[in-house]
Amino acid sequence: LRAFENELGVQDPVGFWDPVGFTSDGDVTAFRRRRTVELKHGRISMLATMGYITPELTGKFPGYISNSLSLKFADIPTGLSAIAKVPALGWAQVVAYCGFCELSAGSDDWKTGTPGDYGFKVLTSDDPAEKEKKLAAEVANGRLAMVAIIGMFFQDGLTGSAWGDWALYTDSPLR
């Protein structure tokens, strides 16, 4: 069943790609929900990828992340090692903000409208062809960012460095 081969995100050279067969039943509602989730994860991954890179290029915020612990933003390392350095209350704030965004953004948009369309037209266009081109680019960039951030996590986890200093990876079977 090829009910979705004309949908946004179907791009050359692969075309419509569903190796697991999630769309084999032709359920439009399930497809729209999955597309919404793909867009959301792509957007989060694009932000995460930039968040991984930006502090290394531009520096970190001045001041303290925690006054009571005398912990400065500059003391927080880049990458996965930051997880252990950020205080628990800081992570609670991150989780609370994510929950706020998740609950206030209208997570049911896939039921009523175009997945991922929140009415923010600054980056899109009124021209339908141009809008479709930009939205297809967003899907493609989101997919790339999802792969990129996972690659950055693995690289950081193996080498202990957010930038993959492979000299630090002494457990390599290739050595």
Accessible surface in RSA format (square Angstrom, percent):
REM  Atomic radii and reference values for relative SASA: ProtOr
REM  Chains: A
REM  Algorithm: Lee & Richards
REM  Probe-radius: 1.40
REM  Slices: 20
REM RES _ NUM      All-atoms   Total-Side   Main-Chain    Non-polar    All polar
REM                ABS   REL    ABS   REL    ABS   REL    ABS   REL    ABS   REL
RES LEU A   1   140.22  78.1  74.81  53.5  65.41 164.4  84.49  59.3  55.73 150.0
RES ARG A   2   142.13  59.7 123.97  63.2  18.16  43.2  49.94  68.3  92.19  55.9
RES ALA A   3    58.18  53.5  20.70  31.9  37.48  85.3  31.94  45.0  26.24  69.5
RES PHE A   4     6.19   3.1   5.83   3.6   0.37   1.0   6.05   3.7   0.14   0.4
RES GLU A   5    77.82  44.7  68.88  52.1   8.93  21.3  14.80  28.6  63.01  51.4
RES ASN A   6   148.05 102.1 113.75 109.9  34.30  82.6  38.79  93.4 109.27 105.6
RES GLU A   7    76.60  44.0  68.85  52.1   7.75  18.4   4.63   9.0  71.97  58.8
RES LEU A   8    45.62  25.4  35.77  25.6   9.85  24.8  40.20  28.2   5.42  14.6
RES GLY A   9     5.70   7.0   0.00   N/A   5.70   7.0   0.27   0.8   5.43  12.2
RES VAL A  10    42.50  28.0  18.45  16.7  24.05  58.0  19.43  16.9  23.07  62.6
RES GLN A  11    57.33  32.1  47.75  34.9   9.58  22.8  33.21  70.7  24.11  18.3
RES ASP A  12   137.18  96.1 111.22 110.7  25.95  61.4  31.92  75.1 105.26 105.0
RES PRO A  13   134.33  97.9 102.39  93.3  31.94 116.1 106.12  87.6  28.21 175.3
RES VAL A  14    95.17  62.6  67.95  61.5  27.22  65.6  73.97  64.3  21.20  57.5
RES GLY A  15    24.87  30.7   0.00   N/A  24.87  30.7  18.80  51.6   6.08  13.6
RES PHE A  16    26.79  13.4  14.36   8.9  12.43  32.3  15.08   9.1  11.71  33.5
RES TRP A  17   179.51  72.0 156.10  75.6  23.40  54.9 134.72  71.8  44.79  72.7
RES ASP A  18    36.75  25.7  15.55  15.5  21.21  50.1  10.15  23.9  26.60  26.5
RES PRO A  19    93.14  67.9  47.69  43.5  45.45 165.2  60.89  50.3  32.25 200.4
RES VAL A  20   109.77  72.2  79.03  71.5  30.74  74.1  84.94  73.8  24.83  67.4
RES GLY A  21    30.17  37.2   0.00   N/A  30.17  37.2  19.46  53.4  10.72  24.0
RES PHE A  22   113.91  57.0 102.02  63.2  11.89  30.9 106.36  64.5   7.55  21.6
RES THR A  23    14.31  10.2  11.78  11.9   2.53   6.0   9.71  13.0   4.60   7.0
RES SER A  24    75.09  63.5  59.28  79.1  15.81  36.4  38.76  82.5  36.32  50.9
RES ASP A  25   106.45  74.6  71.22  70.9  35.22  83.3  46.60 109.7  59.85  59.7
RES GLY A  26    18.89  23.3   0.00   N/A  18.89  23.3   3.93  10.8  14.96  33.5
RES ASP A  27    64.00  44.8  53.19  52.9  10.81  25.6  18.28  43.0  45.73  45.6
RES VAL A  28    87.60  57.6  84.49  76.5   3.11   7.5  84.49  73.4   3.11   8.4
RES THR A  29    76.21  54.2  74.27  75.3   1.95   4.6  40.77  54.8  35.44  53.6
RES ALA A  30    23.32  21.4  18.55  28.6   4.77  10.9  23.02  32.4   0.30   0.8
RES PHE A  31    14.06   7.0  13.72   8.5   0.34   0.9  13.82   8.4   0.24   0.7
RES ARG A  32    72.12  30.3  72.12  36.8   0.00   0.0  17.60  24.1  54.52  33.0
RES ARG A  33   102.44  43.0 102.44  52.2   0.00   0.0  28.65  39.1  73.79  44.7
RES ARG A  34    85.17  35.8  79.77  40.7   5.40  12.9  37.74  51.6  47.43  28.7
RES ARG A  35    24.60  10.3  22.11  11.3   2.49   5.9  10.92  14.9  13.68   8.3
RES THR A  36     5.90   4.2   5.22   5.3   0.68   1.6   5.22   7.0   0.68   1.0
RES VAL A  37    51.73  34.0  51.71  46.8   0.02   0.0  51.73  44.9   0.00   0.0
RES GLU A  38    39.53  22.7  34.02  25.7   5.51  13.1  24.52  47.4  15.01  12.3
RES LEU A  39    13.09   7.3  10.04   7.2   3.04   7.6  12.55   8.8   0.54   1.5
RES LYS A  40    46.58  22.7  43.64  26.8   2.94   7.0  36.46  32.8  10.12  10.8
RES HIS A  41    90.89  49.7  89.78  62.4   1.11   2.8  48.36  49.8  42.53  49.5
RES GLY A  42     1.82   2.2   0.00   N/A   1.82   2.2   1.82   5.0   0.00   0.0
RES ARG A  43    71.60  30.1  69.60  35.5   1.99   4.7  41.54  56.8  30.06  18.2
RES ILE A  44    96.93  55.2  96.41  71.8   0.52   1.2  96.41  69.4   0.52   1.4
RES SER A  45    11.57   9.8  10.86  14.5   0.71   1.6   0.71   1.5  10.86  15.2
RES MET A  46    55.54  28.8  52.78  34.9   2.76   6.6  32.70  27.8  22.84  30.3
RES LEU A  47   133.04  74.1 126.41  90.4   6.63  16.7 126.76  89.0   6.28  16.9
RES ALA A  48    36.34  33.4  23.77  36.7  12.58  28.6  34.84  49.1   1.51   4.0
RES THR A  49    18.97  13.5  18.97  19.2   0.00   0.0  18.97  25.5   0.00   0.0
RES MET A  50   109.14  56.5 109.02  72.2   0.12   0.3  84.33  71.7  24.81  32.9
RES GLY A  51    43.76  54.0   0.00   N/A  43.76  54.0  32.68  89.7  11.08  24.8
RES TYR A  52    19.02   8.9  16.43   9.3   2.59   6.7  18.23  13.7   0.80   1.0
RES ILE A  53    41.34  23.5  41.34  30.8   0.00   0.0  41.34  29.8   0.00   0.0
RES THR A  54    52.35  37.2  51.28  52.0   1.07   2.6  44.74  60.1   7.61  11.5
RES PRO A  55    39.67  28.9  33.30  30.4   6.37  23.1  33.96  28.0   5.70  35.5
RES GLU A  56    85.86  49.3  54.19  41.0  31.67  75.4  11.09  21.5  74.77  61.0
RES LEU A  57   137.78  76.7 102.45  73.3  35.33  88.8 104.83  73.6  32.95  88.7
RES THR A  58   105.34  74.9  66.24  67.2  39.10  93.2  68.63  92.2  36.70  55.5
RES GLY A  59    41.90  51.7   0.00   N/A  41.90  51.7  30.19  82.9  11.71  26.2
RES LYS A  60    80.23  39.1  46.00  28.2  34.24  81.5  41.16  37.1  39.07  41.6
RES PHE A  61   148.88  74.5 141.39  87.6   7.49  19.5 142.77  86.6   6.11  17.5
RES PRO A  62   121.49  88.5 100.07  91.2  21.43  77.9 111.07  91.7  10.42  64.8
RES GLY A  63    40.78  50.3   0.00   N/A  40.78  50.3  28.68  78.7  12.09  27.1
RES TYR A  64   105.02  49.0  80.05  45.5  24.97  65.0  46.14  34.7  58.87  72.6
RES ILE A  65    55.04  31.3  27.60  20.6  27.44  66.1  29.07  20.9  25.97  70.5
RES SER A  66    17.64  14.9  10.97  14.6   6.67  15.4  11.24  23.9   6.40   9.0
RES ASN A  67   122.12  84.2 100.65  97.3  21.47  51.7  32.75  78.8  89.36  86.4
RES SER A  68   108.54  91.7  66.31  88.5  42.23  97.3  58.24 124.0  50.31  70.5
RES LEU A  69   114.58  63.8  89.46  64.0  25.12  63.1  94.33  66.2  20.25  54.5
RES SER A  70    80.73  68.2  64.69  86.3  16.04  36.9  30.50  64.9  50.23  70.4
RES LEU A  71    31.50  17.5  31.24  22.3   0.26   0.7  31.50  22.1   0.00   0.0
RES LYS A  72    94.45  46.1  94.45  58.0   0.00   0.0  37.37  33.6  57.08  60.8
RES PHE A  73    58.81  29.4  57.80  35.8   1.01   2.6  57.81  35.1   1.00   2.8
RES ALA A  74    72.98  67.1  50.72  78.3  22.26  50.6  51.10  72.0  21.88  58.0
RES ASP A  75    76.26  53.4  55.50  55.2  20.77  49.1  20.03  47.1  56.23  56.1
RES ILE A  76    18.81  10.7  18.45  13.7   0.36   0.9  18.54  13.4   0.27   0.7
RES PRO A  77    42.77  31.2  31.49  28.7  11.28  41.0  39.77  32.8   3.00  18.7
RES THR A  78    25.79  18.3   7.85   8.0  17.94  42.8  12.27  16.5  13.52  20.4
RES GLY A  79    14.85  18.3   0.00   N/A  14.85  18.3   1.94   5.3  12.92  28.9
RES LEU A  80    59.46  33.1  53.11  38.0   6.35  16.0  53.99  37.9   5.47  14.7
RES SER A  81    59.91  50.6  46.85  62.5  13.07  30.1  48.70 103.7  11.21  15.7
RES ALA A  82    17.15  15.8  17.15  26.5   0.00   0.0  17.15  24.2   0.00   0.0
RES ILE A  83   103.95  59.2  98.68  73.5   5.27  12.7  98.68  71.1   5.27  14.3
RES ALA A  84    94.87  87.2  57.50  88.7  37.38  85.0  67.06  94.4  27.82  73.7
RES LYS A  85   109.32  53.3  98.88  60.7  10.44  24.9  44.56  40.1  64.76  69.0
RES VAL A  86    25.11  16.5  17.73  16.0   7.38  17.8  17.73  15.4   7.38  20.0
RES PRO A  87    27.73  20.2  16.15  14.7  11.58  42.1  27.73  22.9   0.00   0.0
RES ALA A  88    86.77  79.8  69.33 107.0  17.44  39.7  74.28 104.6  12.50  33.1
RES LEU A  89   129.31  72.0 123.68  88.5   5.63  14.2 126.40  88.8   2.91   7.8
RES GLY A  90    17.21  21.2   0.00   N/A  17.21  21.2  13.57  37.2   3.64   8.1
RES TRP A  91    92.59  37.2  92.45  44.7   0.14   0.3  92.42  49.3   0.17   0.3
RES ALA A  92    53.05  48.8  40.88  63.1  12.17  27.7  48.63  68.5   4.43  11.7
RES GLN A  93   114.64  64.1 106.79  78.0   7.85  18.7  40.30  85.8  74.34  56.4
RES VAL A  94    72.48  47.7  68.77  62.3   3.72   9.0  72.40  62.9   0.09   0.2
RES VAL A  95   104.23  68.6 101.31  91.7   2.92   7.0 102.30  88.9   1.93   5.2
RES ALA A  96    67.37  61.9  50.13  77.4  17.23  39.2  61.23  86.2   6.14  16.3
RES TYR A  97   143.93  67.2 139.55  79.4   4.38  11.4 102.74  77.2  41.19  50.8
RES CYS A  98    71.67  54.2  65.59  73.2   6.08  14.3  26.65  67.5  45.02  48.5
RES GLY A  99    28.89  35.6   0.00   N/A  28.89  35.6  28.16  77.3   0.73   1.6
RES PHE A 100   131.00  65.5 122.11  75.6   8.89  23.1 128.21  77.7   2.79   8.0
RES CYS A 101    47.08  35.6  43.18  48.2   3.90   9.2  27.66  70.1  19.42  20.9
RES GLU A 102    77.15  44.3  73.31  55.5   3.84   9.1  38.88  75.2  38.27  31.2
RES LEU A 103   155.16  86.4 126.89  90.8  28.27  71.1 128.72  90.4  26.43  71.1
RES SER A 104    70.56  59.6  33.20  44.3  37.35  86.0  33.90  72.2  36.65  51.3
RES ALA A 105    46.25  42.5  29.28  45.2  16.98  38.6  41.07  57.8   5.18  13.7
RES GLY A 106    39.03  48.1   0.00   N/A  39.03  48.1  38.24 104.9   0.79   1.8
RES SER A 107    50.21  42.4  40.45  54.0   9.76  22.5  13.66  29.1  36.55  51.2
RES ASP A 108    77.66  54.4  75.98  75.6   1.69   4.0  21.73  51.1  55.94  55.8
RES ASP A 109    17.86  12.5  12.76  12.7   5.10  12.0  17.06  40.1   0.80   0.8
RES TRP A 110    33.27  13.3  31.61  15.3   1.65   3.9  24.90  13.3   8.36  13.6
RES LYS A 111   126.43  61.7  91.79  56.3  34.64  82.5  50.74  45.7  75.69  80.6
RES THR A 112   124.04  88.2  85.56  86.7  38.47  91.7  74.31  99.8  49.73  75.2
RES GLY A 113    31.80  39.2   0.00   N/A  31.80  39.2  31.80  87.3   0.00   0.0
RES THR A 114    76.69  54.5  68.91  69.9   7.78  18.5  35.68  47.9  41.01  62.0
RES PRO A 115    22.84  16.6  15.64  14.3   7.20  26.2  15.64  12.9   7.20  44.8
RES GLY A 116     7.15   8.8   0.00   N/A   7.15   8.8   2.81   7.7   4.34   9.7
RES ASP A 117    56.81  39.8  34.33  34.2  22.47  53.1  17.19  40.5  39.61  39.5
RES TYR A 118   104.56  48.8  66.91  38.1  37.65  98.0  67.56  50.8  37.01  45.6
RES GLY A 119    51.59  63.6   0.00   N/A  51.59  63.6  27.49  75.4  24.11  54.0
RES PHE A 120   133.04  66.6 118.51  73.4  14.53  37.8 123.38  74.8   9.66  27.7
RES LYS A 121    92.61  45.2  79.51  48.8  13.09  31.2  71.70  64.5  20.91  22.3
RES VAL A 122   115.34  75.9  86.99  78.8  28.35  68.3  94.68  82.3  20.65  56.0
RES LEU A 123   130.53  72.7 121.27  86.8   9.26  23.3 123.75  86.9   6.78  18.2
RES THR A 124    26.67  19.0  18.12  18.4   8.55  20.4  18.12  24.3   8.55  12.9
RES SER A 125    27.59  23.3  16.45  21.9  11.14  25.7  12.11  25.8  15.48  21.7
RES ASP A 126   142.04  99.5 111.96 111.4  30.09  71.1  42.16  99.2  99.88  99.6
RES ASP A 127    76.77  53.8  69.40  69.1   7.37  17.4  30.05  70.7  46.72  46.6
RES PRO A 128   105.69  77.0  96.10  87.6   9.59  34.9 101.83  84.1   3.86  24.0
RES ALA A 129    75.24  69.2  59.60  92.0  15.64  35.6  67.74  95.4   7.50  19.9
RES GLU A 130    62.13  35.7  59.63  45.1   2.50   5.9  18.82  36.4  43.30  35.4
RES LYS A 131    55.88  27.3  55.88  34.3   0.00   0.0  26.40  23.8  29.48  31.4
RES GLU A 132   109.45  62.8 107.02  81.0   2.43   5.8  27.19  52.6  82.26  67.2
RES LYS A 133   142.47  69.5 132.92  81.6   9.55  22.7  89.19  80.3  53.28  56.8
RES LYS A 134    80.58  39.3  72.95  44.8   7.63  18.2  42.04  37.8  38.54  41.1
RES LEU A 135    38.61  21.5  38.44  27.5   0.17   0.4  38.44  27.0   0.17   0.4
RES ALA A 136    22.33  20.5  22.33  34.5   0.00   0.0  22.33  31.4   0.00   0.0
RES ALA A 137    47.09  43.3  39.58  61.1   7.51  17.1  46.38  65.3   0.71   1.9
RES GLU A 138    38.03  21.8  32.29  24.4   5.73  13.6  23.62  45.7  14.40  11.8
RES VAL A 139     3.24   2.1   0.06   0.1   3.18   7.7   2.31   2.0   0.93   2.5
RES ALA A 140    36.37  33.4  29.36  45.3   7.01  15.9  31.42  44.2   4.95  13.1
RES ASN A 141    77.82  53.7  75.35  72.8   2.47   5.9  10.74  25.9  67.08  64.8
RES GLY A 142     2.59   3.2   0.00   N/A   2.59   3.2   2.59   7.1   0.00   0.0
RES ARG A 143    83.71  35.1  81.46  41.5   2.25   5.4  45.05  61.6  38.65  23.4
RES LEU A 144   123.13  68.6 117.95  84.4   5.18  13.0 122.25  85.9   0.87   2.4
RES ALA A 145     8.15   7.5   5.51   8.5   2.64   6.0   8.04  11.3   0.11   0.3
RES MET A 146    50.01  25.9  48.63  32.2   1.38   3.3  28.31  24.1  21.71  28.8
RES VAL A 147   108.27  71.2 102.62  92.9   5.66  13.6 106.56  92.6   1.71   4.6
RES ALA A 148    32.89  30.2  20.86  32.2  12.03  27.4  31.32  44.1   1.56   4.1
RES ILE A 149    10.43   5.9  10.43   7.8   0.00   0.0  10.43   7.5   0.00   0.0
RES ILE A 150    89.76  51.1  89.76  66.9   0.00   0.0  89.76  64.6   0.00   0.0
RES GLY A 151    36.43  44.9   0.00   N/A  36.43  44.9  32.74  89.8   3.69   8.3
RES MET A 152    33.60  17.4  32.13  21.3   1.47   3.5  32.87  27.9   0.73   1.0
RES PHE A 153    75.34  37.7  73.27  45.4   2.06   5.4  73.51  44.6   1.83   5.2
RES PHE A 154   136.97  68.5 132.82  82.3   4.15  10.8 136.75  82.9   0.21   0.6
RES GLN A 155    55.18  30.9  52.74  38.5   2.45   5.8   4.67   9.9  50.51  38.3
RES ASP A 156     8.17   5.7   5.87   5.8   2.30   5.4   0.00   0.0   8.17   8.1
RES GLY A 157    54.59  67.3   0.00   N/A  54.59  67.3  25.54  70.1  29.05  65.1
RES LEU A 158    83.85  46.7  69.23  49.5  14.62  36.8  71.07  49.9  12.78  34.4
RES THR A 159     7.13   5.1   0.00   0.0   7.13  17.0   1.67   2.2   5.46   8.3
RES GLY A 160    62.22  76.7   0.00   N/A  62.22  76.7  32.63  89.5  29.59  66.3
RES SER A 161    24.57  20.8  19.34  25.8   5.23  12.1  11.93  25.4  12.64  17.7
RES ALA A 162     7.73   7.1   2.11   3.3   5.62  12.8   2.11   3.0   5.62  14.9
RES TRP A 163   113.30  45.5  94.46  45.7  18.84  44.2  93.94  50.1  19.36  31.4
RES GLY A 164     8.04   9.9   0.00   N/A   8.04   9.9   0.00   0.0   8.04  18.0
RES ASP A 165    70.18  49.2  61.90  61.6   8.28  19.6  23.45  55.2  46.73  46.6
RES TRP A 166   120.25  48.3 116.30  56.3   3.94   9.3  99.88  53.3  20.36  33.0
RES ALA A 167    74.25  68.3  52.77  81.4  21.48  48.9  57.38  80.8  16.87  44.7
RES LEU A 168   101.03  56.3  81.69  58.4  19.34  48.6  84.09  59.1  16.94  45.6
RES TYR A 169    42.51  19.8  41.67  23.7   0.83   2.2  21.00  15.8  21.50  26.5
RES THR A 170   100.44  71.4  80.56  81.7  19.87  47.4  56.93  76.5  43.50  65.8
RES ASP A 171   118.86  83.3  96.15  95.7  22.71  53.7  27.85  65.5  91.02  90.8
RES SER A 172    19.04  16.1  11.37  15.2   7.66  17.7   4.10   8.7  14.93  20.9
RES PRO A 173   124.12  90.5  86.12  78.5  38.00 138.1  98.63  81.4  25.49 158.4
RES LEU A 174   169.73  94.5 134.91  96.5  34.82  87.5 139.62  98.1  30.11  81.0
RES ARG A 175   166.32  69.8  99.12  50.5  67.19 160.0  76.86 105.0  89.45  54.2
END  Absolute sums over single chains surface
CHAIN  1 A    12116.2       9602.1       2514.1       7979.3       4137.0
END  Absolute sums over all chains
TOTAL         12116.2       9602.1       2514.1       7979.3       4137.0
